[in-house]
Every structure is written in C-alpha cells, then in structure tokens.
Amino acid sequence: MNIKNVYILDNRAILYINGENAKEFLQNLISNDINKVSDVNSCFSSLLTPQGKFLYEFIIVKHKSGYLLDCEKPQAEELFKQLSLYKLRSKVEILNLSNEFVVAAFSHEKFLTFDEVKDQPGYTIKYREDPIFLDPRNKDLGARLIINLEKLYLSLKKLDLHDADLKEYYSLSHRLGIVPKDLNKLKDKLFGIECNFEELNGIDFKKGCYVGQENTARIKLKNKLSKRLFPINVINGKLYEGESIYNNEIEIGKVLIDSDYPFALIKYLNENFNEKANFKTKEASININKPDWIKN
C-alpha cells in the first residue's frame, strides 16, 4: 500500500453491542476471547454453527461502554438477527449503526507514524475519539479507522490520506490469502478452523465454551485438519461455485468463491497437492496460492 492511500470499505457494516451483560453475552458466543478486547487492543473473531461450521466473521473493537463489530455488509442483517436470537433475557442492546459509521483502511507504514503505537496486530489507538487499529488478522493488511460518516473526509484530510481504488485493497487481501468479500458463499460450507482462523488470530483454544467449540477443539486436538481455504488464481477459463478442482484427475478441492477474488477449500495435505502445479476445473486452468503464514 502507498502510505498516502486510504480505501473506503463500503462493503463493511458496523453493529454495536452494549449493555450490562454485553461482555458475557459475546464471550459465550464467539470463537475468540472477549477479554482480549480493550481500549488498546481489538480482535478478530467468528460466530459458528453448533457443529463448528462457519457463519459470520468480524473484528471486535471496544467503544465507550460496548463493542463495535466490523463485519461484511451483506452479512450484517443476518448477523444482527442471529445475535438477537441468542439475546434471550440478557441485558444487551444490539444496534445496526451502518448508516452512521464507515470503515476506512490504510497502510501499516502509515499506522506506525502515529504517536505511541505498537507494531502488533490488533493494537488500537484513538484519533479524535475514533478507533484506529492494526488489522488483528495480519499486519500486512494495514490499519483500519472506524469513524462517523460526517467526520470522515475532514479526518482523512487532516491525516493526509487520499481516496484510492478499493480493488487495490481487495487484491492485496486476496494475495495474502484473506477473504475480502462474498463471505456468504462460505456459510455452512466448511469448519471455522478450515478458514484458517487459528492463524488469523480468530480462535482462542484456552477460553471456555462457545457455540461450535466442541468440534473446533476436536479437529485441533486430534490433528484432523486436512483441508484449508486457499486463494486461487485463474490462468484461463471460467470458474463455477461448488465445482471440483483436479490434479491428474484426482479431486483435491472445491471452489467456494468464484467471483473476482476466488477461494477454494483444498485438501492441502493430499499427495496430489503441489502448490507449484496448475490445476483444472471443468472449464478453467488455475493455480493455488498457499499463504506463507500457514506453516503446515
């Protein structure tokens, strides 16, 4: 990223969880530990099915007496409804603030120019009362600012940041192996741990129970993680959601996201998976990028 570039993430939405039981409410649901979230630290987390399958992902940021959830806009309304179902008698208020707040992303390098920052994922500061944090998934994705829409452009001017093409940010995220959009295409199609949430700092294996914890822990402890979500690049042809990927007529994966920034669930431990090889689908030739932050 250019140090002066800023990307207005118009595909992001903001929910706000507030109330006397907000912390306990989230702790019982999410895959990460809410105790990690403070005025100086934000975290990445997810909401899974009781079987441990992926439903929603979001970044959690402390804000006043509650928590901001930075989530993908197409998932926001369903996430709001899902959280409301779990609310029951909890003293919790859930608000959709997407019409009031906006998310902007800028470079890791720019973040380090702020006073008293730490170069660690999730580190959070306040800029004129608005949270700025280094992406808790991967520092190379840069930092994010969550700000009231009315204040956005004045703050960007003061920060000497200039609006850039959002496709640049999406392409960077895809190259890094982090899904930038179309998360609904993953819903209930794979386990949360297969989304690489452990490596992306989105799962805490030491916290207590949460929705989907049992299967997530079993896959981890019994070393049964044999498939992972990897970005794919089309060499030629066309992809289709749900189709199989082959190497020498042996199926090694399945396309889950077939759009501009495609991803597939790959049997990465299979002897027929070689990340240097070209693979085939019905109508396309592709290659598969195993992110360098995945060590096994």
Buried (B, 14 or more C-beta within 10 A) or exposed (E): BEBBBBBBBEBBBBBBBBBEBBBEBBBBBBBBBBEBBEEBBBBBBBBBBEEBBBBBBBBBBBBEEBBBBBBBBBBBEBBBEBBEEBBEEBEBBBEBBBEEBBBBBBBBEBBBEEEEBEEEBBBBBEEEEBBBBBBBBBBBBBBBBBBEEEBBEEBBEEBEBEEBEBEEBBBBBBBBBBBBBBBEBBBEBBBBBBBBBBBBBBBBEEBEEBBBBEBBBEBBEEEEBEBBBBBBEBEEEEBEBEBEBBBEEEEBBBBBBBEEBBBBBBBBEBEBBEEEEEBBBEEBEBBBBBBEBEEE
